[in-house]
Every structure is written in structure tokens, then in C-alpha cells.
Amino acid sequence: MSIDQKTVAKIANLARLKIPAEEQAHVAGELSNIMQWVEQLNEVNVEGVEPLASVNDASLRMRKDVVNDGGCAEDILANAPARTADFFTVPKVVE
């Protein structure tokens, strides 16, 4: 697929890019090369190849989903400017 300067100008407009007229010919050539490379990829035989999300066949370690309070209220509230019991105290914002 060959891309001309008119197509480059349209793509630049849609992408909100400013490509000077003297550079449009160079960009057209680069985009044409990219499209030729994509066409080459379409010729590759991928019959029987399963799609991959990653080349590593790894999964994350799972842990039990246990609900708890964390047990560290004192550590969390240590830097609070104001507190009441185990809660942050904030100024009233709605009257």
C-alpha cells in the first residue's frame, strides 16, 4: 500500500499533528514502509498457533482473601493532624 502526501496531510489533521509540507514526502515514505512491513506480517502462516497475551507462561501467586482491619491503626494515625479514637478528624466542610 502506497501512501501519498494528501493522505499524510489527512492523517496529520486527524491526529492533530503539524507536519510541514516539506516533511510530508518523507513521512509518506516512512508510512508506506510501515504498511509494507504489516503486509509482510499478514503473509506469515500462523495456522495452529494459539494467541498469546505474553511470551511467559506465568501466573501470579494467589493468596486467601481474608477480611481484617490491618491491625496497624496506630501506625496509620501517627502522622494525622487530628484524630478521635482510631479515626481521622477533619474540619466540617458542609453546613
C-alpha positions in Angstrom: 0.0 0.0 0.0 1.4 3.3 -1.0 0.7 6.5 1.0 0.8 9.9 -0.7 1.2 13.4 0.7 -2.5 14.0 0.6 -3.1 11.0 2.9 -0.3 12.2 5.2 -1.9 15.6 5.5 -5.3 14.0 6.3 -3.8 11.7 8.9 -1.9 14.6 10.5 -5.1 16.6 10.6 -7.0 13.8 12.3 -4.1 13.2 14.8 -3.8 17.0 15.4 -0.2 17.0 14.3 1.5 19.8 12.4 3.7 18.2 9.7 5.3 20.9 7.4 4.7 20.4 3.7 8.5 19.8 3.1 8.4 16.9 5.5 5.2 15.2 4.2 7.0 13.4 1.4 9.5 11.9 3.9 6.6 10.9 6.3 4.7 9.4 3.4 7.7 7.2 2.5 8.1 6.1 6.2 4.4 5.3 6.5 4.5 3.3 3.2 7.4 1.3 4.5 5.5 0.5 7.7 2.4 -0.6 5.7 4.6 -2.9 3.6 6.0 -4.4 6.7 2.5 -5.0 8.1 1.6 -6.7 4.7 4.6 -8.9 5.1 3.3 -10.0 8.6 0.0 -10.9 7.0 1.8 -13.4 4.8 3.1 -15.4 7.8 1.4 -18.8 8.3 0.0 -18.8 11.8 -2.1 -22.0 11.4 -2.3 -23.8 14.7 -0.6 -21.1 16.7 -2.6 -20.1 19.8 -2.9 -16.4 20.6 -0.7 -15.1 23.4 -1.0 -12.3 25.8 2.6 -12.8 27.0 5.5 -15.0 26.0 5.9 -16.0 29.6 3.6 -18.8 30.8 3.5 -17.4 34.3 0.6 -16.6 36.7 0.5 -14.5 39.8 0.6 -16.2 43.2 -2.8 -16.2 44.8 -3.5 -15.6 48.5 -6.6 -16.2 50.6 -9.0 -13.3 50.6 -9.2 -12.6 54.3 -11.0 -9.6 55.6 -9.2 -7.9 58.5 -8.7 -4.4 59.9 -4.9 -4.5 59.2 -4.1 -4.2 62.9 -2.0 -1.1 62.4 -4.3 1.8 63.3 -1.6 3.4 65.5 0.9 3.4 62.6 -1.6 4.9 60.2 -2.8 7.6 62.5 0.7 8.5 63.8 1.0 11.4 61.4 -2.6 12.6 61.4 -3.0 16.2 62.3 -6.2 15.5 64.4 -7.8 12.2 65.5 -10.6 10.9 67.6 -10.1 7.4 68.9 -9.0 5.3 65.9 -10.4 7.8 63.3 -9.1 10.8 61.4 -10.8 14.1 62.4 -11.3 16.6 59.6 -12.9 20.1 59.5 -16.6 20.3 58.7 -17.0 21.3 55.0 -20.8 21.2 54.6 -23.1 23.4 56.7 
